[in-house]
Amino acid sequence: MKIVHIANFYGPKSGGIRTTLHHLGRGYQELGHEFTFVVPGNGFYCEETPSGRRITVPSVRLPFSGGYRIIRSNRDLRKLLTTLQPHRIEISDRFTLSSIGIWARNRKIPAVVFSHESLTGLASNYFPVSIQRMVNWHNRRLAGRFDYVITTTKFAAKEFIDIDVKNVVQVPLGVDLVSFTPHALDKRIHDDLSKGADYLIVHVGRMSPEKKPMRSIETIAELQRRGINAHLVYIGIGPMWNQMRDAAKDLPVTFLGYIADRNRVAAILASSDVSLAPGPIETFCLAALESIASGTPVVASHSSAVGEFLAIDSDSPAGATAANDAISFSDEVEKLLRGNPVEISLNCRKQAELFPWTRTIELLLAADLKSEEVLPSPQILRAA
């Protein structure tokens, strides 16, 4: 089967979208499928990669996004798709690429769209008044253009289920269980990055307003006021870079920027004591899943989807959730630091092992879009 995935917001320093595309490509190809992914760039070119054929097409830079790009012309995309003749189309961008769903339907090509974000959450974050009616209209329109809307968590699916969308399915993303492992722990990394502190706290993510990265700085300041000797390291970049650095003056915080070496990221995660995921509207957060795969517990926002895969209501949680303020985050960090690190690490790894990329691929391919009998709407797929 020829699978073509078109995605915006993909670039050399992008996070979740890039990781997801690469693992989907490898997984599809291992099962004998042909995978092509089309992404924004400075011009048109094609190259073979371990994740499949990558086609870069002309794009425009989004202002105030920290370098993100979106594909410039859907007309050119349609011409490209005519040439590629895919058997299945996948879309990662609910805003500018939804017309591809109509084009595919007119040609009887199965097509799905990934909802990587909560539009309800984004609207509440950026608009002072409710625009829920507009959000509901957009979500109905989006779902009507594709065979299925793929969501990664119950949290992500909720805004579609609430308006009775029938073609929404849930397929959790996966984690690289080989690269991200407790065996990557390196005491030298812990000692080097903690700069003499007792504990190393890590935050991996994009520095953008909707992710509330400032909460991690507020948390380390609160921990310091409590007499807890901890040091925070940030991995990532974004439009709030300068603001974050200014806010962290005189605090035990180190900014490492974007790290391209995934093995280096894995070693830092495994060598940290706690990982922070403060984004209140995260629909999945791969960095959090990579943290627990590395044996490092996560403290996440209680209003996000992250708690869904931390098993917080079980006897062996992989972290905790907290209210969206520094005091609550600090409370949960402090509890984890007082726990048994070996037991916590084992709990984290055990939970992460429920989310291999092979399972994600299996669930995506189970959605045989040519047969309603295989995936009767509105069935929700869940991880085993």
VMD Tcl script that draws the C-alpha trace (Angstrom):
set ca {
  {0.00 0.00 0.00}
  {1.20 3.50 -0.85}
  {0.75 5.82 2.15}
  {1.31 9.57 1.84}
  {1.41 11.73 4.96}
  {1.30 15.52 4.57}
  {2.34 17.58 7.59}
  {2.93 21.21 8.45}
  {5.03 22.41 11.40}
  {7.79 19.94 10.50}
  {11.36 21.19 10.53}
  {14.92 20.50 11.70}
  {14.07 21.58 15.25}
  {10.43 20.52 15.50}
  {9.54 18.00 18.16}
  {6.50 15.72 18.30}
  {5.42 15.96 14.65}
  {8.90 15.12 13.39}
  {9.31 12.21 15.80}
  {5.86 10.86 14.96}
  {6.39 11.01 11.20}
  {9.75 9.26 11.38}
  {8.43 6.41 13.52}
  {5.29 5.99 11.43}
  {7.43 5.81 8.30}
  {9.75 3.18 9.72}
  {6.84 1.16 11.06}
  {4.87 1.21 7.82}
  {7.92 0.24 5.78}
  {8.77 -2.66 8.09}
  {5.34 -4.06 7.26}
  {5.99 -3.74 3.53}
  {4.16 -0.49 2.81}
  {5.55 2.41 0.76}
  {5.67 5.63 2.78}
  {6.09 9.19 1.52}
  {5.89 12.25 3.76}
  {5.40 15.74 2.38}
  {6.61 18.62 4.55}
  {7.27 22.37 4.28}
  {10.67 23.73 3.28}
  {12.47 26.42 1.29}
  {11.87 24.75 -2.06}
  {10.89 21.56 -3.83}
  {13.12 18.54 -3.49}
  {12.89 14.81 -2.84}
  {15.18 12.48 -0.90}
  {15.13 8.95 0.45}
  {15.43 8.63 4.22}
  {15.25 5.71 6.69}
  {11.67 6.86 7.38}
  {10.65 6.83 3.73}
  {10.66 9.27 0.85}
  {10.66 12.87 2.08}
  {9.33 15.48 -0.30}
  {9.85 19.09 0.70}
  {7.64 21.71 -0.93}
  {7.72 25.54 -0.86}
  {6.30 27.07 2.29}
  {5.86 30.30 4.22}
  {7.15 31.04 7.69}
  {4.50 31.63 10.36}
  {5.11 34.92 12.18}
  {5.80 34.70 15.93}
  {5.95 30.89 15.80}
  {9.65 30.47 16.40}
  {10.37 29.28 12.85}
  {7.45 26.99 12.02}
  {6.42 26.80 8.37}
  {3.26 25.85 6.51}
  {2.97 24.58 2.95}
  {2.28 27.45 0.57}
  {-0.01 25.92 -2.06}
  {-2.66 23.22 -1.74}
  {-2.99 23.30 -5.52}
  {0.60 22.13 -5.83}
  {-0.12 19.45 -3.23}
  {-3.03 18.15 -5.28}
  {-0.84 17.98 -8.38}
  {1.80 16.10 -6.37}
  {-0.77 13.64 -5.03}
  {-1.99 12.99 -8.56}
  {1.56 12.00 -9.45}
  {2.13 9.91 -6.31}
  {-1.17 8.01 -6.69}
  {-1.49 7.06 -2.99}
  {-3.75 4.33 -1.66}
  {-4.14 6.19 1.63}
  {-3.59 9.81 2.69}
  {-2.79 11.04 6.19}
  {-2.89 14.72 7.17}
  {-1.24 16.46 10.12}
  {-2.72 19.97 10.21}
  {-6.37 20.55 10.87}
  {-6.27 24.18 9.71}
  {-4.75 24.65 6.26}
  {-4.78 21.15 4.77}
  {-8.37 20.03 5.37}
  {-9.37 20.57 1.72}
  {-7.16 17.61 0.82}
  {-9.78 15.44 2.50}
  {-12.43 16.58 0.02}
  {-10.04 16.03 -2.90}
  {-9.34 12.49 -1.65}
  {-13.03 11.68 -1.13}
  {-13.88 12.77 -4.66}
  {-11.31 10.27 -5.90}
  {-12.33 7.51 -3.45}
  {-8.93 7.61 -1.72}
  {-9.17 6.83 2.02}
  {-7.95 9.79 4.09}
  {-7.52 10.51 7.80}
  {-6.59 13.65 9.70}
  {-4.59 13.66 12.93}
  {-5.88 16.07 15.56}
  {-2.64 16.86 17.36}
  {-4.08 19.69 19.44}
  {-7.23 20.65 21.31}
  {-8.88 23.52 19.44}
  {-11.08 24.09 22.47}
  {-7.98 24.47 24.60}
  {-6.20 26.73 22.13}
  {-9.27 28.97 21.86}
  {-9.56 29.33 25.63}
  {-5.86 30.12 25.83}
  {-5.78 32.84 23.16}
  {-9.28 34.37 23.21}
  {-10.67 36.33 26.18}
  {-14.25 35.31 25.35}
  {-15.73 31.93 24.47}
  {-15.77 31.01 20.78}
  {-16.96 27.46 21.40}
  {-19.64 27.65 18.71}
  {-16.96 28.45 16.13}
  {-14.77 25.66 17.51}
  {-17.64 23.18 17.21}
  {-18.33 24.32 13.65}
  {-14.69 23.83 12.71}
  {-14.52 20.38 14.30}
  {-17.70 19.19 12.54}
  {-16.41 20.57 9.24}
  {-13.04 18.87 9.73}
  {-14.57 15.51 10.58}
  {-16.90 15.77 7.59}
  {-13.97 16.06 5.20}
  {-12.15 12.88 6.24}
  {-12.95 9.23 6.74}
  {-11.61 9.39 10.28}
  {-10.24 11.88 12.77}
  {-7.33 10.29 14.61}
  {-6.91 11.43 18.22}
  {-4.24 10.23 20.63}
  {-6.05 10.42 23.99}
  {-9.52 10.69 25.53}
  {-8.72 14.35 26.19}
  {-8.06 14.96 22.48}
  {-11.15 13.02 21.42}
  {-13.52 14.74 23.86}
  {-14.17 17.89 21.82}
  {-15.33 15.71 18.91}
  {-17.35 13.27 21.00}
  {-19.08 16.18 22.76}
  {-20.57 17.27 19.44}
  {-21.47 13.71 18.46}
  {-18.86 13.25 15.75}
  {-19.11 9.60 14.71}
  {-15.83 9.07 12.88}
  {-13.34 9.81 15.66}
  {-10.93 7.09 16.78}
  {-8.26 7.03 19.45}
  {-4.78 5.79 18.61}
  {-2.11 6.51 21.25}
  {1.32 7.47 19.98}
  {4.30 5.31 20.85}
  {7.73 5.69 22.35}
  {11.16 4.46 21.30}
  {11.71 1.91 24.06}
  {15.25 1.15 22.87}
  {16.70 4.67 22.92}
  {14.72 5.85 25.93}
  {15.58 3.49 28.75}
  {16.66 3.63 32.42}
  {19.92 2.03 31.27}
  {20.88 5.40 29.75}
  {21.30 6.83 33.27}
  {24.73 8.40 33.70}
  {25.70 9.75 37.10}
  {28.28 12.01 35.46}
  {25.52 13.71 33.47}
  {23.45 14.14 36.63}
  {26.37 15.64 38.51}
  {27.42 17.87 35.62}
  {23.98 19.31 34.88}
  {22.83 19.62 38.49}
  {25.85 21.85 39.21}
  {26.20 20.64 42.77}
  {22.47 20.46 43.56}
  {20.97 17.36 45.14}
  {18.29 16.91 42.48}
  {18.09 17.39 38.73}
  {14.74 18.49 37.30}
  {14.22 18.44 33.52}
  {11.73 20.10 31.17}
  {11.68 19.04 27.53}
  {9.40 21.04 25.29}
  {8.74 23.99 23.12}
  {8.81 27.43 24.71}
  {5.48 28.73 23.47}
  {2.67 30.42 25.44}
  {0.09 27.62 25.26}
  {2.57 25.19 26.84}
  {3.08 27.42 29.91}
  {6.84 26.77 30.16}
  {7.21 29.56 32.71}
  {5.54 27.30 35.28}
  {8.67 25.18 35.48}
  {10.74 28.24 36.39}
  {8.13 29.21 38.98}
  {8.29 25.67 40.34}
  {12.07 25.66 40.74}
  {11.81 29.03 42.52}
  {9.19 27.58 44.89}
  {11.33 24.50 45.54}
  {14.23 26.77 46.35}
  {12.08 28.70 48.84}
  {11.27 25.38 50.52}
  {14.95 24.61 50.93}
  {15.00 21.86 48.31}
  {18.34 21.95 46.54}
  {17.34 21.27 42.92}
  {18.53 22.45 39.52}
  {16.33 22.77 36.43}
  {17.48 22.12 32.88}
  {15.42 23.11 29.83}
  {15.72 21.26 26.55}
  {13.98 23.09 23.70}
  {13.53 26.43 22.04}
  {10.63 28.63 21.01}
  {9.30 32.17 20.82}
  {9.52 32.63 24.61}
  {13.27 31.94 24.71}
  {14.36 35.48 25.73}
  {11.48 35.90 28.16}
  {12.33 32.61 29.83}
  {16.01 33.44 30.19}
  {15.18 36.80 31.76}
  {12.79 35.17 34.22}
  {15.39 32.58 35.24}
  {18.07 35.07 36.28}
  {19.43 34.29 39.74}
  {17.67 30.91 39.73}
  {19.28 27.44 39.37}
  {18.23 27.01 35.75}
  {20.25 25.97 32.69}
  {18.96 26.34 29.13}
  {20.38 23.69 26.82}
  {18.45 24.77 23.72}
  {17.46 22.29 21.04}
  {19.42 19.02 21.15}
  {19.41 17.11 17.87}
  {21.09 14.02 19.34}
  {18.24 11.86 20.60}
  {20.65 9.65 22.55}
  {21.87 12.72 24.43}
  {18.28 13.67 25.26}
  {17.61 10.11 26.40}
  {20.66 10.17 28.69}
  {19.59 13.46 30.26}
  {16.05 12.19 30.85}
  {17.30 8.97 32.41}
  {19.75 10.89 34.61}
  {17.15 13.32 35.94}
  {15.09 12.87 39.11}
  {11.81 14.39 37.89}
  {10.47 15.61 34.55}
  {8.00 18.50 34.26}
  {5.17 18.75 31.71}
  {3.21 21.87 32.70}
  {1.27 22.37 29.44}
  {-2.41 22.56 30.46}
  {-3.84 21.59 27.06}
  {-1.38 18.92 25.91}
  {-3.20 16.23 23.95}
  {-0.38 13.71 24.39}
  {3.19 15.00 25.06}
  {5.76 12.62 23.64}
  {8.45 14.10 25.89}
  {6.52 12.93 28.95}
  {6.22 9.41 27.52}
  {9.94 9.42 26.70}
  {10.62 10.48 30.30}
  {8.80 7.56 31.87}
  {10.36 5.19 29.33}
  {13.67 6.47 30.71}
  {12.55 5.65 34.26}
  {11.98 9.28 35.23}
  {8.61 10.23 36.75}
  {6.60 13.12 35.33}
  {4.63 15.86 37.05}
  {2.05 17.09 34.57}
  {-0.86 19.51 34.45}
  {-4.05 17.95 35.78}
  {-6.01 19.55 32.92}
  {-3.93 17.93 30.15}
  {-3.98 14.44 28.66}
  {-0.65 13.40 30.17}
  {-2.22 11.89 33.28}
  {-3.94 9.32 31.05}
  {-0.68 7.44 30.51}
  {0.90 8.07 33.93}
  {-1.45 5.59 35.65}
  {-1.90 8.12 38.44}
  {-4.88 6.28 39.94}
  {-3.05 2.97 40.16}
  {-0.90 1.51 42.94}
  {2.21 2.06 40.81}
  {1.93 5.48 39.13}
  {4.57 6.82 36.75}
  {4.32 10.33 38.17}
  {1.63 12.73 39.28}
  {-0.65 15.51 38.09}
  {-0.92 18.93 39.67}
  {-3.12 21.99 39.53}
  {-1.87 24.70 37.21}
  {0.23 26.64 39.69}
  {3.78 26.43 41.01}
  {2.79 25.48 44.56}
  {0.86 22.41 43.40}
  {3.65 21.38 41.03}
  {6.20 21.78 43.81}
  {4.09 19.68 46.17}
  {4.03 16.79 43.70}
  {7.74 17.11 42.87}
  {8.55 17.02 46.57}
  {6.47 13.85 47.07}
  {8.27 12.10 44.22}
  {11.68 13.12 45.54}
  {10.78 11.55 48.89}
  {9.78 8.26 47.21}
  {11.82 5.15 46.49}
  {13.71 6.00 43.27}
  {14.21 2.37 42.23}
  {10.54 1.52 42.66}
  {9.42 4.69 40.88}
  {11.76 3.99 37.96}
  {10.38 0.47 37.59}
  {6.81 1.79 37.65}
  {7.63 4.34 34.97}
  {9.24 1.85 32.64}
  {6.46 -0.69 33.10}
  {3.85 1.90 32.14}
  {5.82 3.13 29.11}
  {6.10 -0.41 27.77}
  {2.36 -0.32 27.10}
  {3.05 2.20 24.31}
  {5.43 0.74 21.71}
  {5.34 2.27 18.24}
  {4.46 -1.15 16.85}
  {1.12 -0.91 18.68}
  {0.47 2.54 17.20}
  {1.12 1.24 13.69}
  {-1.09 -1.78 14.32}
  {-4.01 0.39 15.45}
  {-3.64 2.83 12.57}
  {-3.63 0.05 10.00}
  {-6.60 -1.60 11.76}
  {-8.63 1.37 10.56}
  {-9.25 -0.21 7.17}
  {-10.88 2.81 5.63}
  {-12.42 0.81 2.82}
  {-14.52 -1.29 5.18}
  {-16.84 0.09 7.85}
  {-17.07 -3.44 9.26}
  {-13.45 -3.34 10.43}
  {-13.84 -0.17 12.50}
  {-17.52 0.54 13.18}
  {-18.06 4.19 14.01}
  {-17.87 5.60 16.66}
  {-15.59 2.95 18.18}
  {-12.63 4.35 20.13}
  {-9.34 2.50 19.82}
  {-7.24 2.23 22.95}
  {-3.82 0.89 23.81}
  {-3.75 -2.70 24.98}
}
mol new
graphics top color blue
foreach p $ca { graphics top sphere $p radius 0.5 }
foreach p [lrange $ca 0 end-1] q [lrange $ca 1 end] { graphics top cylinder $p $q radius 0.2 }
display resetview
